[in-house]
Amino acid sequence: APDKEFARVQVNVWCDTRLAASDLGKLVELTLRAGEGLQTQVITGRTSTFDETTDYRGTMQDFIFFT
């Protein structure tokens, strides 16, 4: 049995503008990578999304966390 547990998580952020969503997505990635006690592996690059109902721009990215 592995000595660490892991979880795969997708993080989505939404903002009024594409630039704001991109900046927030980058901040989320940097923050997760810096977390002590949490080994973070980036699975995908940040991907832009759009929600027609709310007119919000989004960014999504997948991570694996090892604890």
SENU-869612 format. One record per residue: residue number from 1; residue in one letter; y, z, x of N, C-alpha, C, O in turn. Coordinates in Angstrom, 2 decimals, padded with zeros to 5 digits, always signed. Layout:
REM SENU-869612
node k=NUM | r=A | nnorth=Y | nup=Z | neast=X | canorth=Y | caup=Z | caeast=X | cnorth=Y | cup=Z | ceast=X | onorth=Y | oup=Z | oeast=X
...
***
This chain:
REM SENU-869612
node k=1 | r=A | nnorth=-001.19 | nup=+000.00 | neast=+000.85 | canorth=+000.00 | caup=+000.00 | caeast=+000.00 | cnorth=+001.24 | cup=+000.00 | ceast=+000.89 | onorth=+001.27 | oup=+000.68 | oeast=+001.91
node k=2 | r=P | nnorth=+002.26 | nup=-000.75 | neast=+000.51 | canorth=+003.50 | caup=-000.77 | caeast=+001.30 | cnorth=+004.18 | cup=+000.60 | ceast=+001.29 | onorth=+004.07 | oup=+001.36 | oeast=+000.33
node k=3 | r=D | nnorth=+004.88 | nup=+000.89 | neast=+002.38 | canorth=+005.56 | caup=+002.18 | caeast=+002.46 | cnorth=+006.94 | cup=+002.15 | ceast=+001.83 | onorth=+007.62 | oup=+003.18 | oeast=+001.78
node k=4 | r=K | nnorth=+007.38 | nup=+001.00 | neast=+001.34 | canorth=+008.68 | caup=+000.89 | caeast=+000.68 | cnorth=+008.51 | cup=+000.25 | ceast=-000.68 | onorth=+007.60 | oup=-000.56 | oeast=-000.90
node k=5 | r=E | nnorth=+009.38 | nup=+000.63 | neast=-001.60 | canorth=+009.41 | caup=+000.00 | caeast=-002.91 | cnorth=+010.57 | cup=-000.99 | ceast=-002.93 | onorth=+011.54 | oup=-000.84 | oeast=-002.19
node k=6 | r=F | nnorth=+010.47 | nup=-002.00 | neast=-003.80 | canorth=+011.55 | caup=-002.96 | caeast=-003.88 | cnorth=+011.79 | cup=-003.38 | ceast=-005.33 | onorth=+010.93 | oup=-003.23 | oeast=-006.19
node k=7 | r=A | nnorth=+012.98 | nup=-003.89 | neast=-005.54 | canorth=+013.35 | caup=-004.43 | caeast=-006.85 | cnorth=+014.18 | cup=-005.69 | ceast=-006.62 | onorth=+015.03 | oup=-005.74 | oeast=-005.74
node k=8 | r=R | nnorth=+013.91 | nup=-006.70 | neast=-007.43 | canorth=+014.72 | caup=-007.93 | caeast=-007.40 | cnorth=+015.72 | cup=-007.83 | ceast=-008.54 | onorth=+015.37 | oup=-007.56 | oeast=-009.68
node k=9 | r=V | nnorth=+017.01 | nup=-008.05 | neast=-008.20 | canorth=+018.09 | caup=-007.86 | caeast=-009.15 | cnorth=+019.04 | cup=-009.04 | ceast=-009.09 | onorth=+019.35 | oup=-009.55 | oeast=-008.01
node k=10 | r=Q | nnorth=+019.48 | nup=-009.49 | neast=-010.26 | canorth=+020.53 | caup=-010.51 | caeast=-010.30 | cnorth=+021.83 | cup=-009.83 | ceast=-010.73 | onorth=+021.86 | oup=-009.12 | oeast=-011.73
node k=11 | r=V | nnorth=+022.89 | nup=-010.05 | neast=-009.95 | canorth=+024.19 | caup=-009.48 | caeast=-010.26 | cnorth=+025.09 | cup=-010.60 | ceast=-010.76 | onorth=+025.24 | oup=-011.64 | oeast=-010.11
node k=12 | r=N | nnorth=+025.69 | nup=-010.37 | neast=-011.93 | canorth=+026.62 | caup=-011.33 | caeast=-012.53 | cnorth=+027.98 | cup=-010.68 | ceast=-012.67 | onorth=+028.08 | oup=-009.53 | oeast=-013.10
node k=13 | r=V | nnorth=+029.04 | nup=-011.40 | neast=-012.32 | canorth=+030.40 | caup=-010.92 | caeast=-012.51 | cnorth=+031.17 | cup=-011.97 | ceast=-013.30 | onorth=+030.88 | oup=-013.16 | oeast=-013.21
node k=14 | r=W | nnorth=+032.15 | nup=-011.52 | neast=-014.07 | canorth=+032.94 | caup=-012.42 | caeast=-014.91 | cnorth=+034.41 | cup=-012.11 | ceast=-014.76 | onorth=+034.80 | oup=-010.94 | oeast=-014.70
node k=15 | r=C | nnorth=+035.24 | nup=-013.15 | neast=-014.69 | canorth=+036.68 | caup=-013.00 | caeast=-014.53 | cnorth=+037.40 | cup=-014.13 | ceast=-015.28 | onorth=+036.78 | oup=-015.07 | oeast=-015.78
node k=16 | r=D | nnorth=+038.71 | nup=-014.01 | neast=-015.34 | canorth=+039.53 | caup=-015.03 | caeast=-016.02 | cnorth=+039.62 | cup=-016.32 | ceast=-015.22 | onorth=+039.78 | oup=-017.39 | oeast=-015.80
node k=17 | r=T | nnorth=+039.51 | nup=-016.24 | neast=-013.89 | canorth=+039.66 | caup=-017.43 | caeast=-013.06 | cnorth=+038.46 | cup=-017.58 | ceast=-012.12 | onorth=+037.78 | oup=-016.61 | oeast=-011.81
node k=18 | r=R | nnorth=+038.22 | nup=-018.81 | neast=-011.69 | canorth=+037.13 | caup=-019.10 | caeast=-010.76 | cnorth=+037.34 | cup=-018.35 | ceast=-009.44 | onorth=+036.39 | oup=-017.79 | oeast=-008.88
node k=19 | r=L | nnorth=+038.58 | nup=-018.35 | neast=-008.94 | canorth=+038.87 | caup=-017.68 | caeast=-007.67 | cnorth=+038.60 | cup=-016.18 | ceast=-007.76 | onorth=+038.02 | oup=-015.59 | oeast=-006.84
node k=20 | r=A | nnorth=+039.01 | nup=-015.56 | neast=-008.85 | canorth=+038.79 | caup=-014.12 | caeast=-009.02 | cnorth=+037.30 | cup=-013.81 | ceast=-009.09 | onorth=+036.85 | oup=-012.82 | oeast=-008.52
node k=21 | r=A | nnorth=+036.52 | nup=-014.64 | neast=-009.80 | canorth=+035.07 | caup=-014.43 | caeast=-009.90 | cnorth=+034.41 | cup=-014.59 | ceast=-008.53 | onorth=+033.52 | oup=-013.82 | oeast=-008.16
node k=22 | r=S | nnorth=+034.85 | nup=-015.59 | neast=-007.78 | canorth=+034.31 | caup=-015.82 | caeast=-006.44 | cnorth=+034.62 | cup=-014.64 | ceast=-005.52 | onorth=+033.75 | oup=-014.17 | oeast=-004.79
node k=23 | r=D | nnorth=+035.86 | nup=-014.19 | neast=-005.55 | canorth=+036.26 | caup=-013.05 | caeast=-004.71 | cnorth=+035.49 | cup=-011.79 | ceast=-005.07 | onorth=+035.06 | oup=-011.04 | oeast=-004.19
node k=24 | r=L | nnorth=+035.31 | nup=-011.54 | neast=-006.37 | canorth=+034.58 | caup=-010.35 | caeast=-006.81 | cnorth=+033.11 | cup=-010.44 | ceast=-006.42 | onorth=+032.51 | oup=-009.45 | oeast=-006.00
node k=25 | r=G | nnorth=+032.52 | nup=-011.62 | neast=-006.57 | canorth=+031.12 | caup=-011.82 | caeast=-006.17 | cnorth=+030.92 | cup=-011.55 | ceast=-004.69 | onorth=+029.93 | oup=-010.94 | oeast=-004.29
node k=26 | r=K | nnorth=+031.86 | nup=-012.01 | neast=-003.88 | canorth=+031.78 | caup=-011.78 | caeast=-002.43 | cnorth=+031.90 | cup=-010.28 | ceast=-002.12 | onorth=+031.18 | oup=-009.77 | oeast=-001.26
node k=27 | r=L | nnorth=+032.80 | nup=-009.60 | neast=-002.82 | canorth=+032.97 | caup=-008.15 | caeast=-002.62 | cnorth=+031.69 | cup=-007.39 | ceast=-003.00 | onorth=+031.31 | oup=-006.45 | oeast=-002.32
node k=28 | r=V | nnorth=+031.05 | nup=-007.81 | neast=-004.09 | canorth=+029.79 | caup=-007.18 | caeast=-004.50 | cnorth=+028.75 | cup=-007.34 | ceast=-003.40 | onorth=+028.07 | oup=-006.38 | oeast=-003.04
node k=29 | r=E | nnorth=+028.60 | nup=-008.56 | neast=-002.86 | canorth=+027.62 | caup=-008.79 | caeast=-001.80 | cnorth=+027.91 | cup=-007.92 | ceast=-000.58 | onorth=+027.00 | oup=-007.29 | oeast=-000.04
node k=30 | r=L | nnorth=+029.15 | nup=-007.89 | neast=-000.14 | canorth=+029.52 | caup=-007.09 | caeast=+001.04 | cnorth=+029.25 | cup=-005.61 | ceast=+000.80 | onorth=+028.78 | oup=-004.91 | oeast=+001.70
node k=31 | r=T | nnorth=+029.55 | nup=-005.13 | neast=-000.41 | canorth=+029.34 | caup=-003.72 | caeast=-000.73 | cnorth=+027.86 | cup=-003.37 | ceast=-000.75 | onorth=+027.46 | oup=-002.33 | oeast=-000.23
node k=32 | r=L | nnorth=+027.04 | nup=-004.23 | neast=-001.34 | canorth=+025.60 | caup=-003.97 | caeast=-001.38 | cnorth=+024.98 | cup=-004.01 | ceast=+000.01 | onorth=+024.08 | oup=-003.22 | oeast=+000.30
node k=33 | r=R | nnorth=+025.45 | nup=-004.90 | neast=+000.85 | canorth=+024.92 | caup=-004.97 | caeast=+002.22 | cnorth=+025.29 | cup=-003.74 | ceast=+003.04 | onorth=+024.56 | oup=-003.36 | oeast=+003.95
node k=34 | r=A | nnorth=+026.41 | nup=-003.12 | neast=+002.72 | canorth=+026.90 | caup=-001.97 | caeast=+003.49 | cnorth=+026.32 | cup=-000.64 | ceast=+003.01 | onorth=+026.48 | oup=+000.37 | oeast=+003.68
node k=35 | r=G | nnorth=+025.63 | nup=-000.64 | neast=+001.86 | canorth=+025.11 | caup=+000.60 | caeast=+001.30 | cnorth=+024.09 | cup=+001.26 | ceast=+002.20 | onorth=+023.12 | oup=+000.64 | oeast=+002.61
node k=36 | r=E | nnorth=+024.31 | nup=+002.53 | neast=+002.53 | canorth=+023.38 | caup=+003.27 | caeast=+003.37 | cnorth=+022.17 | cup=+003.71 | ceast=+002.54 | onorth=+022.31 | oup=+004.08 | oeast=+001.37
node k=37 | r=G | nnorth=+021.01 | nup=+003.66 | neast=+003.14 | canorth=+019.80 | caup=+004.06 | caeast=+002.45 | cnorth=+019.22 | cup=+002.98 | ceast=+001.56 | onorth=+018.18 | oup=+003.17 | oeast=+000.93
node k=38 | r=L | nnorth=+019.89 | nup=+001.85 | neast=+001.50 | canorth=+019.43 | caup=+000.73 | caeast=+000.68 | cnorth=+019.41 | cup=-000.51 | ceast=+001.55 | onorth=+020.45 | oup=-001.00 | oeast=+001.98
node k=39 | r=Q | nnorth=+018.23 | nup=-001.02 | neast=+001.79 | canorth=+018.09 | caup=-002.24 | caeast=+002.58 | cnorth=+018.18 | cup=-003.41 | ceast=+001.62 | onorth=+017.33 | oup=-003.57 | oeast=+000.74
node k=40 | r=T | nnorth=+019.21 | nup=-004.23 | neast=+001.79 | canorth=+019.49 | caup=-005.33 | caeast=+000.88 | cnorth=+019.17 | cup=-006.66 | ceast=+001.53 | onorth=+019.57 | oup=-006.93 | oeast=+002.66
node k=41 | r=Q | nnorth=+018.43 | nup=-007.49 | neast=+000.80 | canorth=+018.14 | caup=-008.85 | caeast=+001.25 | cnorth=+018.73 | cup=-009.81 | ceast=+000.22 | onorth=+018.45 | oup=-009.70 | oeast=-000.97
node k=42 | r=V | nnorth=+019.54 | nup=-010.75 | neast=+000.69 | canorth=+020.13 | caup=-011.74 | caeast=-000.19 | cnorth=+019.11 | cup=-012.85 | ceast=-000.42 | onorth=+018.58 | oup=-013.42 | oeast=+000.54
node k=43 | r=I | nnorth=+018.82 | nup=-013.16 | neast=-001.68 | canorth=+017.83 | caup=-014.17 | caeast=-002.03 | cnorth=+018.48 | cup=-015.52 | ceast=-002.29 | onorth=+017.95 | oup=-016.55 | oeast=-001.89
node k=44 | r=T | nnorth=+019.63 | nup=-015.52 | neast=-002.95 | canorth=+020.32 | caup=-016.77 | caeast=-003.27 | cnorth=+021.79 | cup=-016.66 | ceast=-002.89 | onorth=+022.33 | oup=-015.57 | oeast=-002.76
node k=45 | r=G | nnorth=+022.41 | nup=-017.80 | neast=-002.71 | canorth=+023.85 | caup=-017.82 | caeast=-002.53 | cnorth=+024.53 | cup=-017.57 | ceast=-003.87 | onorth=+023.89 | oup=-017.60 | oeast=-004.92
node k=46 | r=R | nnorth=+025.83 | nup=-017.31 | neast=-003.83 | canorth=+026.58 | caup=-017.11 | caeast=-005.06 | cnorth=+026.67 | cup=-018.44 | ceast=-005.81 | onorth=+026.99 | oup=-019.47 | oeast=-005.22
node k=47 | r=T | nnorth=+026.39 | nup=-018.41 | neast=-007.11 | canorth=+026.41 | caup=-019.59 | caeast=-007.95 | cnorth=+027.45 | cup=-019.42 | ceast=-009.04 | onorth=+027.49 | oup=-018.39 | oeast=-009.71
node k=48 | r=S | nnorth=+028.29 | nup=-020.42 | neast=-009.22 | canorth=+029.34 | caup=-020.38 | caeast=-010.24 | cnorth=+028.76 | cup=-020.64 | ceast=-011.62 | onorth=+027.85 | oup=-021.45 | oeast=-011.78
node k=49 | r=T | nnorth=+029.29 | nup=-019.93 | neast=-012.61 | canorth=+028.89 | caup=-020.12 | caeast=-014.00 | cnorth=+030.13 | cup=-020.13 | ceast=-014.89 | onorth=+031.22 | oup=-019.77 | oeast=-014.45
node k=50 | r=F | nnorth=+029.95 | nup=-020.56 | neast=-016.13 | canorth=+031.06 | caup=-020.61 | caeast=-017.08 | cnorth=+030.53 | cup=-020.26 | ceast=-018.46 | onorth=+029.47 | oup=-020.74 | oeast=-018.87
node k=51 | r=D | nnorth=+031.26 | nup=-019.41 | neast=-019.18 | canorth=+030.88 | caup=-019.04 | caeast=-020.53 | cnorth=+031.88 | cup=-019.66 | ceast=-021.51 | onorth=+033.05 | oup=-019.27 | oeast=-021.56
node k=52 | r=E | nnorth=+031.41 | nup=-020.63 | neast=-022.28 | canorth=+032.30 | caup=-021.35 | caeast=-023.20 | cnorth=+032.84 | cup=-020.46 | ceast=-024.31 | onorth=+033.96 | oup=-020.67 | oeast=-024.77
node k=53 | r=T | nnorth=+032.07 | nup=-019.47 | neast=-024.73 | canorth=+032.50 | caup=-018.60 | caeast=-025.83 | cnorth=+033.69 | cup=-017.74 | ceast=-025.44 | onorth=+034.64 | oup=-017.60 | oeast=-026.22
node k=54 | r=T | nnorth=+033.66 | nup=-017.18 | neast=-024.25 | canorth=+034.73 | caup=-016.28 | caeast=-023.80 | cnorth=+035.76 | cup=-016.98 | ceast=-022.92 | onorth=+036.84 | oup=-016.44 | oeast=-022.68
node k=55 | r=D | nnorth=+035.42 | nup=-018.18 | neast=-022.43 | canorth=+036.25 | caup=-018.94 | caeast=-021.49 | cnorth=+036.37 | cup=-018.22 | ceast=-020.14 | onorth=+037.34 | oup=-018.41 | oeast=-019.41
node k=56 | r=Y | nnorth=+035.36 | nup=-017.39 | neast=-019.81 | canorth=+035.35 | caup=-016.68 | caeast=-018.54 | cnorth=+034.57 | cup=-017.48 | ceast=-017.50 | onorth=+033.62 | oup=-018.20 | oeast=-017.82
node k=57 | r=R | nnorth=+034.99 | nup=-017.32 | neast=-016.26 | canorth=+034.27 | caup=-017.90 | caeast=-015.12 | cnorth=+033.43 | cup=-016.80 | ceast=-014.50 | onorth=+033.86 | oup=-015.65 | oeast=-014.42
node k=58 | r=G | nnorth=+032.26 | nup=-017.15 | neast=-014.05 | canorth=+031.36 | caup=-016.15 | caeast=-013.50 | cnorth=+030.75 | cup=-016.57 | ceast=-012.18 | onorth=+030.81 | oup=-017.73 | oeast=-011.78
node k=59 | r=T | nnorth=+030.16 | nup=-015.60 | neast=-011.53 | canorth=+029.39 | caup=-015.81 | caeast=-010.31 | cnorth=+028.13 | cup=-014.97 | ceast=-010.43 | onorth=+028.17 | oup=-013.82 | oeast=-010.87
node k=60 | r=M | nnorth=+026.98 | nup=-015.56 | neast=-010.05 | canorth=+025.74 | caup=-014.80 | caeast=-010.06 | cnorth=+025.04 | cup=-014.96 | ceast=-008.72 | onorth=+025.16 | oup=-015.98 | oeast=-008.04
node k=61 | r=Q | nnorth=+024.29 | nup=-013.90 | neast=-008.36 | canorth=+023.59 | caup=-013.90 | caeast=-007.08 | cnorth=+022.39 | cup=-012.97 | ceast=-007.19 | onorth=+022.46 | oup=-011.92 | oeast=-007.83
node k=62 | r=D | nnorth=+021.27 | nup=-013.36 | neast=-006.54 | canorth=+020.05 | caup=-012.56 | caeast=-006.57 | cnorth=+019.87 | cup=-011.81 | ceast=-005.25 | onorth=+020.15 | oup=-012.32 | oeast=-004.17
node k=63 | r=F | nnorth=+019.38 | nup=-010.56 | neast=-005.39 | canorth=+019.15 | caup=-009.68 | caeast=-004.25 | cnorth=+017.79 | cup=-009.03 | ceast=-004.39 | onorth=+017.26 | oup=-008.91 | oeast=-005.50
node k=64 | r=I | nnorth=+017.21 | nup=-008.60 | neast=-003.26 | canorth=+016.07 | caup=-007.68 | caeast=-003.27 | cnorth=+016.54 | cup=-006.42 | ceast=-002.56 | onorth=+017.15 | oup=-006.48 | oeast=-001.49
node k=65 | r=F | nnorth=+016.23 | nup=-005.28 | neast=-003.18 | canorth=+016.57 | caup=-003.98 | caeast=-002.60 | cnorth=+015.28 | cup=-003.27 | ceast=-002.21 | onorth=+014.35 | oup=-003.17 | oeast=-003.01
node k=66 | r=F | nnorth=+015.24 | nup=-002.79 | neast=-000.98 | canorth=+014.11 | caup=-002.01 | caeast=-000.48 | cnorth=+014.57 | cup=-000.56 | ceast=-000.32 | onorth=+015.65 | oup=-000.30 | oeast=+000.22
node k=67 | r=T | nnorth=+013.75 | nup=+000.37 | neast=-000.80 | canorth=+014.08 | caup=+001.78 | caeast=-000.63 | cnorth=+012.89 | cup=+002.51 | ceast=-000.02 | onorth=+012.96 | oup=+003.72 | oeast=+000.20
***
